[in-house]
């Protein structure tokens, strides 16, 4: 890595109506460096990246590329000087080919005609450089998220990018896919490309970055050598306080059995799954991505229909034909994808929270009882400490952590809830918000709810759960009491040979 700077930003300020999104921030990127950019949701990272890529012009400040000041009027200007971004959710065209996606906006032509032969050849070369194993003629929508990210990186390379920005690239990847991304990032670094890597995951930073810059509340906090800062100090820089207990799990007296799953099967997905959860108990459900944990809970909640097995609630067999049946019985699911399945992003927070109880709010009336609706939503949002100006704020305006709190509040809206199933509850949220969500989960356990927490993150499973079920390829391969559980035992169960049998 050279000590020579390729990119420098000084005194960058960006203001939106009523909000200072960036306040006099600075940043330096060296040639051939992987530089992590970290901070809580809402710290200003995304706005900063959009300034670098020409999406937003700053109100104040200067941008220097190899020592010369540059001003971007749009994204074409930043692309022209070799700056490209790969976002968490690939911005691709699913019905077009890989080649068409790679060369979108900068096609190779012979006169006025597209030179498809040259583009397919160049696309194959770029994919080969990344060790991609799919054809450039393939339709983009048929690829996995990891493969789509490869296409986005290939697109950046096709523009001869010298600076590539990766925004939360591992958030939706499996462990093996993340390792492959690490390999690609290191390869690009060794080839002299400079990379800005935005992530909430400490393991990403320690694996890849040379230095890390921290933003907090739209301001620059500092830049540190990765090998010279402890995790505790980095977290303190990000959240502005020391988090003494990352997993604030209260002592709870475990009650009677609430939910029992007995021999549940779904052809081609999972087989002979049995487990139980008691009042006040946090039950972990873990395993490698693809273990079919979510699919089991979707059947419990009536989203899909199992082919065999039974579900019992408070000792009585539960007949669930649709999600409403499960909700009426007292089982609620907080889905993994809060944007697509947990929230209506254009709606206000209050309407999102009270959506499950609209029938009750309108009972005996033509219209909802608006006053009661406002009071209920406000009480529930306050109960999970949602940070928002008003219940009328759209859900899209909140940070990831606060959006997740709204989903939790929504799950508590109806009376009679007994079981709360949390699917990857801290996915895509920063370290400070994670601690707050863990505290909320602990409070829910204190109130006597039976909680099932699906998670791929070993530290939170070990930090929050009372018992842990492990799945591999659609089968439960073991159950560990927290007193005996550790990462090695969980991984051994997650990769058991008998779990690798095909589910039939």
Buried (B, 14 or more C-beta within 10 A) or exposed (E): BEEEBBBBBBBBBBBEEEEBBBBBBBBBBBBBBBBBBBBBBBBBBBBBBBBBBBBBEBEEBBBBBBEEEBEBEEBEBBBBBBBBBBBBEBEBEEEBBBBBBBBBEEBBEEEEEEBBEBBBBBBBEBBEBBEBEBBBEBBBEEBEBBBBBBBBBBBBBBBEBBBBBBBBBBBBBBEEBBEBBBEBBBEBBEEEBBBBBBBBBBEBBEBBBBBBBBBBEBBBBEBBEBEEBEEEEBBBBBBEEEBEEBBBBEEBEBEEBBBBBBEBBBEEBBBBBBBBBBBBBBBBBBBBEEBBBBBBBBBBBBBEEBEEBBBBBBEEEBEBEEBEBBBEBBBBBBBBEBBEEBBEBEBBBBBBBBBBBEEBBEEEEEEBBEEEBBEBBBEBBEBBEBEBEEBEBBBEBBBBBBBBBBBBBBBBBBEEBBBBBBBBBBBBBBBBBBBBBBBBBBBBBBEBBBBBBBBBBBEBBBBBBBBBBBBBBBBBBBBBEBEEBEEEBBBEBBBBEEBEEEBE
